[in-house]
Amino acid sequence: QVQLVESGGDLVQPGGSLRLSCVGSGTSFSMYPMGWYRQGPGKLRELVATITRNSSTNYSDSVKGRFTISRDVAKNTAYLQMNSLKPEDTAVYYCYVDFSLRTRYWGQGTQVTVSS
């Protein structure tokens, strides 16, 4: 059974940093693209960052230059390093893996709150 489990969410002050982890199980994710979405209070779910099987990355304009997505194939894990956090980054962050155009698995989400 494929599962993704996120961790690393926390309460952090503006300007701080967090690193989110997304650990996959049930199969190897090494050949598949992964990414992170977020959903803030009262907002639609927003694509934050993606990473291909070759580790090519893309970011939303709102996080470019502050967030870094990476993956560790041996650990079947994707990461989201978040620096210079702002209150508007407050959201539940979800990771996903795409096994095909129509097969996507999601994690349960991890809460990030940026507040003084």
C-alpha positions in Angstrom: 0.0 0.0 0.0 1.4 3.3 -1.1 1.6 5.9 1.7 3.2 9.3 2.1 3.7 10.8 5.6 4.7 14.5 6.0 6.4 15.9 9.1 8.3 19.0 10.1 5.5 21.5 10.4 5.6 23.9 13.3 5.0 27.3 14.7 7.8 29.7 13.6 8.4 33.4 13.7 8.6 35.5 10.5 12.0 35.2 9.0 12.5 31.8 10.4 13.1 28.4 8.6 11.6 25.0 8.6 12.3 21.8 6.7 9.4 19.6 5.8 9.9 15.9 5.0 7.7 13.5 3.0 8.5 9.8 3.5 7.1 7.4 1.0 6.4 3.7 1.5 4.9 0.8 -0.3 7.0 1.2 -3.4 10.0 3.1 -4.8 9.3 6.7 -5.7 12.6 7.2 -7.5 11.1 7.2 -11.0 8.2 9.5 -10.4 7.7 13.3 -10.0 6.8 14.6 -6.5 5.8 17.9 -5.2 4.3 20.0 -2.5 1.0 21.9 -2.4 -0.3 24.1 0.4 -3.7 25.4 1.5 -4.0 28.4 3.7 -7.0 29.3 5.7 -9.8 30.4 3.4 -7.6 29.8 0.3 -7.5 27.4 -2.6 -4.9 24.7 -2.6 -1.7 26.1 -4.3 1.1 24.3 -6.0 4.3 25.3 -4.2 7.1 23.2 -5.8 7.8 20.2 -8.0 10.7 17.9 -8.6 11.1 15.4 -11.4 12.8 12.0 -11.3 15.9 13.7 -12.6 15.7 16.3 -9.8 14.6 19.2 -12.1 12.7 21.6 -10.0 10.0 24.3 -10.4 8.5 26.8 -7.9 5.6 29.1 -7.6 6.5 32.7 -7.9 5.4 33.3 -4.3 8.2 31.0 -2.9 10.9 31.2 -5.5 14.2 32.1 -4.0 13.0 31.2 -0.5 12.0 27.5 -0.7 14.0 24.5 -2.0 12.6 21.2 -2.9 14.9 18.1 -3.0 14.7 14.4 -2.8 16.7 11.5 -1.4 16.1 8.4 -3.5 17.7 6.0 -1.1 15.3 7.2 1.7 12.3 7.5 -0.6 11.8 11.0 0.8 11.2 14.4 -0.5 12.0 17.6 1.4 10.9 21.2 1.3 13.4 23.6 2.9 11.6 26.9 3.7 13.6 30.0 4.5 12.6 33.6 5.2 9.1 32.5 6.1 6.3 35.0 6.0 2.9 35.0 7.7 1.3 34.4 4.3 3.2 31.0 4.2 0.9 29.8 6.9 -0.9 26.7 5.5 -1.3 23.0 5.7 1.4 21.6 3.4 0.8 18.4 1.4 3.2 16.3 -0.5 2.2 14.1 -3.5 3.7 11.6 -5.9 2.5 11.1 -9.5 2.6 7.5 -10.7 0.8 8.5 -13.9 -1.2 11.4 -15.3 -4.2 9.9 -13.5 -2.7 8.4 -10.4 -1.6 10.7 -7.7 -1.2 9.9 -4.0 -1.3 12.5 -1.3 0.0 12.7 2.2 -2.1 13.8 5.2 -0.6 17.2 5.5 1.5 19.1 8.0 0.6 22.5 9.6 3.0 25.4 9.2 2.2 28.5 11.1 4.2 31.7 10.7 3.5 34.2 13.5 5.1 36.3 16.0 
